[in-house]
C-alpha cells in the first residue's frame, strides 16, 4: 500500500492588483540571480485571489505592511514587508523575496502558514496583527522600478 505524505493545505491569500503586478515583475527580474526565491514568489502570486487595491482588507499583509507574527519556536516578531532594494534586517524590513517574506504575503491576521527556510528546515508562523506602514505607497512606487531591485 502506498504511503501518502500529508501536505498541509496552504491558507488562502489575497493580493491587490497593483502589488500583484509589481511583485510579478520583481519575481521575473530575480529569476536569473535567485531562481528558487523567484519561483516561490511566482507560485504564491499564482494561487492568490486578486482584488482591487481598495478591496484588500486592512488585516491582510501587503507590501509595506508591518506584521506581528508568532513562530513555531515560540518567538514573536514584528517586521515590515518590503521590496528587495529596501530590505534591512537590522530595521526589521524583510524582503518579499525571502522565504519568510513570501510566506507572509497575502496572509490575514489569524492565519497560519508553513514555510521552508533556505536551509530546508520546515517552520510555521501565525500572523497576529497587520498594520499598514505609513509610507507604504511611497515605498512601493519608489521600489517598483526593476532597475534597482537588488541594490
C-alpha positions in Angstrom: 0.0 0.0 0.0 1.3 3.4 -1.0 2.0 5.8 1.8 0.6 9.3 1.4 2.6 12.2 2.6 0.3 14.7 4.0 0.9 18.1 2.6 -0.7 20.8 4.7 -3.1 22.9 2.7 -1.9 26.4 2.3 -4.2 29.1 3.5 -6.0 31.3 1.0 -4.3 34.6 0.3 -5.4 37.9 -1.0 -3.3 40.3 -3.1 -4.2 43.7 -4.6 -3.8 44.0 -8.3 -1.1 46.7 -8.1 1.1 44.6 -5.7 0.5 41.5 -7.8 1.7 43.3 -11.0 4.7 44.8 -9.3 5.6 41.6 -7.5 5.3 39.6 -10.7 7.9 42.0 -12.2 10.2 41.6 -9.2 10.0 37.8 -9.4 10.7 37.8 -13.1 13.7 40.2 -12.6 15.1 38.0 -9.9 14.7 34.7 -11.9 18.3 34.6 -13.2 20.0 35.6 -9.9 17.7 34.0 -7.4 15.7 31.3 -9.2 14.3 29.5 -6.1 13.1 32.7 -4.5 11.7 33.9 -7.8 9.8 30.6 -8.2 8.5 30.7 -4.7 7.1 34.2 -5.1 5.6 33.3 -8.5 3.8 30.3 -7.0 2.3 32.4 -4.3 1.2 35.1 -6.8 -0.4 32.4 -9.0 -2.5 31.0 -6.1 -3.5 34.4 -4.7 -7.0 35.7 -5.0 -6.7 39.1 -6.9 -8.8 42.0 -5.7 -8.9 45.7 -6.4 -6.3 47.5 -4.3 -9.0 49.3 -2.2 -10.6 45.9 -1.5 -7.6 44.4 0.2 -8.8 44.0 3.9 -6.8 46.1 6.4 -5.8 42.9 8.3 -4.0 41.4 5.2 -0.3 41.5 4.7 0.6 43.6 1.6 3.8 45.4 0.6 4.7 48.0 3.2 2.6 46.3 5.9 4.1 45.8 9.4 3.3 42.3 10.6 3.5 40.8 14.1 3.7 37.0 14.0 4.4 34.0 16.2 6.8 31.2 15.1 6.8 27.5 15.8 9.7 28.2 18.1 7.6 30.4 20.3 9.2 33.7 19.2 7.0 36.7 18.4 8.5 39.0 15.8 7.4 42.3 14.1 8.7 43.0 10.6 7.8 45.2 7.7 7.4 43.5 4.3 9.4 45.4 1.6 10.8 45.2 -1.9 14.3 43.7 -2.1 16.1 47.0 -2.5 14.6 48.3 0.7 15.3 45.3 2.9 17.3 45.9 6.1 17.0 43.2 8.7 18.5 45.5 11.4 15.5 47.8 10.9 13.0 44.9 10.7 12.5 45.3 7.0 12.4 41.9 5.3 12.3 41.3 1.5 9.4 39.7 -0.1 12.0 37.5 -1.9 13.0 35.8 1.3 11.2 32.6 2.2 9.5 34.2 5.2 8.6 37.3 3.3 7.0 35.2 0.6 5.2 33.2 3.2 3.7 36.3 4.9 2.5 37.9 1.7 -1.3 37.9 1.5 -2.0 36.3 4.8 -4.6 37.8 7.2 -4.3 38.1 10.9 -5.1 34.7 12.5 -3.9 32.7 9.5 -1.1 30.1 9.9 1.4 29.2 7.1 4.1 26.5 6.8 7.3 27.6 5.1 10.7 26.3 4.3 13.8 28.2 5.3 16.9 28.4 3.0 18.5 25.6 5.0 15.4 23.4 4.1 14.1 23.3 7.6 10.3 23.5 7.9 8.7 26.2 10.0 5.3 27.5 10.9 4.2 31.1 11.5 0.9 32.6 12.6 0.0 36.2 11.8 -1.1 38.0 15.0 -1.6 41.5 13.7 -1.1 43.6 10.5 -0.8 47.3 10.4 -0.1 49.5 7.3 3.2 51.1 7.1 2.6 54.9 6.8 4.9 55.2 3.8 3.7 52.1 2.0 2.5 53.8 -1.2 5.7 55.9 -1.5 7.8 52.8 -0.8 6.0 50.7 -3.4 6.3 53.3 -6.1 10.0 54.1 -5.3 10.9 50.4 -5.1 8.9 49.0 -8.0 11.5 50.0 -10.6 13.2 46.8 -11.5 16.5 48.6 -12.3 17.4 48.9 -8.6 15.7 45.9 -7.1 18.9 44.3 -5.7 20.9 47.4 -4.9 
